Amino acid sequence: MNATGLDAALLGLAATYLLSSVRFLGLFLALPLLSFRGLPLSLRVAPVLLLALVASPPAGAPVNVDLLCIGSELAIGLVIGWSLRLAMLAVDLVTEALSMHSGFSFAQTVSPDAALPSTALGELLGMALLAAMFVSDVHLVFIELLATSMTRVPLGSWPSGWALSGLLALVTGAFSMGLVLSCGSFALYLFSNTMLGLISRVSPQLNLMAVGFSISAPLALLVMLMLALQLPALSDAIATAAMAFVWQGLGPGPP
């Protein structure tokens, strides 16, 4: 191999490694299990570089490395990571409805930390769900999915199977799951509010606000306990829905 051929081979390897690193970087920026802001930057960049080194495909045809190509690789990693976050909207819907019925949403109004993305119950159940997913190795499954995309989707190209209809189906499924999970709390608080209304008619001098909150708060904790018992099944359902969307772009494979 002459000097010109060696230079071309080295440039091809460098371009392949660069694009693979950018794709993994997108996953680490978007996947809820890996995008924890409390981690130092070095602990997030080092796995990206190592995984790209291991999972990079062999250098094939020359790839024109430009901003559009780098942006598409970053977008692929972001979409794979965000698919899990979109599927987790079911938990956000449940906790928002539960906080509204129980009165815990008032804590978000008076909270000194106005930057919280959800209510206190949402943060609690969201962290518990992430812990269940971490125990179930969901983060490793999505890393393997991205490694599989290196061979299914050539560097510099966009997955042709990803469409707006698939994204809408993912969001619709998450909303439907959240609505089904919220039905129990809807029925429970409908019954408790009906009972409180009857009591207020019988005893008008009763302080309904104080009595109502003392009942609604324990009910919210009871619903949270029931949801916590179903976290393994819930995490599997959410991960399966996100993986089904990702496999639409990777081509024929596991559902």
Secondary structure, 3 states (H helix, E strand, C coil): CCHHHHHHHHHHHHHHHHHHHHHHHHHHHHCCCCCCCCCCHHHHHHHHHHHHHHHCCCCCCCCCCCHHHHHHHHHHHHHHHHHHHHHCHHHHHHHHHHHHHHCCHHHHHHCCCCCCCCCHHHHHHHHHHHHHHHHCCHHHHHHHHHHHHHHHCCCCCCCCCCCHHHHHHHHHHHHHHHHHHHHHHHHHHHHHHHHHHHHHHHCCCCCHHHHHHHHHHHHHHHHHHHHHHCHHHHHHHHHHHHHHHHHHHHCCCCC
